[in-house]
């Protein structure tokens, strides 16, 4: 993209250099560390969706680029789309359209994206290998499981039902009237629904937004390294606990890998 097309909008950055907090103005607190439930592990595990339990990148890219093409706008690369993820669908489209795009045209792209993604959200999406088994293992050990995502709630509900039937006690995506992550609102609502205090819950995600969400909600955080951000970038943002493979999550959450 030409420089003049980017006026008024920051250049897309590689995932490992993505700006902390994305488009939100809510400052992220450092996540708590070392807290455990009275059994030695966590009573609840709250998961991000995109890049954590589901690889959704190709479908998000395809729907974005089809909506862009319908408005005569150039496509975005996979790396660019990857760097725009984590802050919700409106943020994705706002950064995908060229700088200087008027609000009316951007809104048409956004509505086109929503219509397309409702149909094609599961064309290429897949659960990360081992994740369904991990969630089942957690439930077998009495851990409550939930999803809190910045993805539109319609897609979060559909994808959870398709890929993880019966594996989550509470599921929520972006909804009107509820501040999106890194605000703690959705996490706090889910924990109330589960009846679990924040001291006994952990948030699992793949981005700086997830790290900040955990901090703002007063939860410990586990960052996975198979998602949309690089480990070195996450460490620079303050992440301490990482899972390199899905199977590591069981021990980290139940206490088997914790001192």
Residue pairs with C-beta under 8 A, 6 or more apart in sequence:
1 74
1 98
5 98
5 99
5 100
6 98
6 99
7 99
7 100
8 99
8 100
9 95
9 99
9 100
10 19
12 76
12 80
12 83
12 84
12 95
13 19
13 83
14 79
14 83
15 79
15 82
15 83
15 228
15 229
15 230
15 233
16 229
16 230
16 232
16 233
17 233
18 83
18 86
18 207
18 208
18 229
18 233
20 28
20 208
20 212
20 237
21 27
21 28
21 182
21 208
21 209
21 212
22 86
22 87
22 91
22 208
22 209
23 87
23 88
23 91
23 94
24 87
24 180
24 181
24 182
24 183
24 209
24 212
26 179
26 182
26 183
26 212
26 216
27 212
28 182
28 208
28 211
28 212
28 213
28 215
28 216
29 212
29 215
29 216
30 215
30 238
31 203
31 211
31 214
31 215
31 219
31 220
31 221
31 238
31 240
32 214
32 215
32 218
32 219
32 220
33 220
33 240
33 241
34 220
35 199
35 200
35 220
36 42
36 200
36 255
36 258
37 43
37 199
37 200
38 200
39 255
40 254
40 255
40 258
41 141
41 143
41 253
41 254
41 255
41 256
41 258
42 143
42 200
42 201
42 202
42 220
42 253
42 254
42 255
43 142
43 143
43 144
43 196
43 200
43 201
44 143
44 144
44 145
44 146
44 191
44 194
44 196
44 200
44 201
44 202
45 138
45 143
45 144
45 145
45 146
45 201
45 202
45 204
45 249
45 253
46 145
46 146
46 147
46 148
46 187
46 190
46 191
46 201
46 202
46 203
46 204
46 219
47 53
47 135
47 145
47 146
47 147
47 148
47 168
47 203
47 204
47 205
48 147
48 148
48 149
48 203
48 204
48 205
48 206
48 207
48 210
49 56
49 147
49 149
49 151
49 156
49 159
49 160
49 173
50 56
50 57
50 60
50 85
50 86
50 149
50 151
50 206
50 227
50 228
51 57
51 85
51 86
51 205
51 206
51 207
51 224
51 226
51 227
51 228
51 229
52 128
52 204
52 205
52 206
52 210
52 224
52 227
53 127
53 128
53 131
53 135
53 147
53 163
53 164
54 125
54 126
54 127
54 128
54 131
54 159
54 163
55 125
55 126
55 127
55 128
56 121
56 125
56 151
56 159
57 78
57 81
57 82
57 85
57 228
58 78
58 123
58 124
58 125
59 117
59 120
59 121
59 122
59 123
59 124
59 125
60 81
60 85
60 92
60 117
61 76
61 78
61 81
62 120
62 123
62 124
63 113
63 116
63 117
63 120
63 121
64 76
64 81
64 92
64 93
64 96
64 113
65 75
65 76
66 112
66 113
66 116
67 93
67 109
67 110
67 112
67 113
67 116
68 74
68 75
68 76
68 96
68 97
68 109
69 75
70 108
70 109
70 112
71 105
71 108
71 109
71 112
73 97
73 98
73 101
73 109
74 98
76 84
76 96
80 96
81 92
81 96
82 228
83 228
84 91
84 92
84 95
84 96
85 92
85 207
85 228
86 150
86 207
86 208
86 209
86 210
86 228
86 229
87 150
87 180
87 181
87 209
88 150
88 151
88 152
88 174
88 180
89 110
89 113
89 114
89 117
89 150
89 151
89 152
89 174
90 110
91 150
92 113
93 106
93 109
93 110
93 113
94 106
96 109
97 105
97 106
97 109
101 109
114 152
117 152
117 155
118 154
118 155
121 155
121 158
121 159
122 158
122 159
122 162
122 163
125 159
125 163
126 163
127 163
127 164
128 226
128 246
129 246
130 245
130 246
130 247
131 246
132 163
132 164
132 167
133 246
133 247
134 246
134 247
134 249
134 250
135 145
135 164
135 167
135 168
136 167
137 250
138 145
138 249
138 250
138 253
138 254
139 145
139 167
141 250
141 254
143 253
143 254
144 169
144 170
144 194
144 196
145 167
145 168
145 169
146 168
146 169
146 170
146 171
146 172
146 190
146 194
147 156
147 160
147 168
147 170
147 171
147 172
148 172
148 181
148 186
148 187
148 190
148 203
148 213
149 156
149 172
149 173
149 174
149 181
150 173
150 174
150 180
150 181
150 209
151 173
151 174
152 173
152 174
153 172
153 173
153 174
153 175
154 173
155 173
156 171
156 172
156 173
157 171
157 173
160 168
160 171
169 193
169 194
170 190
170 193
170 194
172 186
172 189
172 190
174 180
175 186
178 185
178 186
178 189
179 185
179 186
180 186
181 187
181 209
181 210
181 212
181 213
182 209
182 210
182 212
182 213
182 215
182 216
183 213
183 216
184 213
184 216
184 217
184 218
187 203
187 213
187 214
187 217
187 219
188 198
188 217
191 197
191 198
191 201
191 217
198 217
198 218
198 219
199 218
201 219
201 220
202 214
202 219
202 220
202 221
202 222
202 252
202 253
203 210
203 213
203 214
203 217
203 219
203 220
203 221
203 222
204 210
204 221
204 222
204 223
204 224
204 243
204 249
204 253
205 211
205 213
205 214
205 221
205 222
205 223
205 224
205 227
206 223
206 224
206 225
206 226
206 227
206 228
206 229
207 227
207 228
207 229
207 234
208 229
208 233
208 234
208 237
210 221
210 223
211 221
211 223
211 234
211 237
211 238
211 239
214 220
214 221
215 221
220 241
221 239
221 240
221 241
222 241
222 242
222 243
222 249
222 252
222 253
223 231
223 234
223 239
223 241
223 242
223 243
224 242
224 243
224 246
224 249
225 231
225 234
225 242
225 243
225 244
226 244
226 245
226 246
231 242
234 242
241 252
243 249
243 252
248 257
250 256
251 257
251 258
252 258
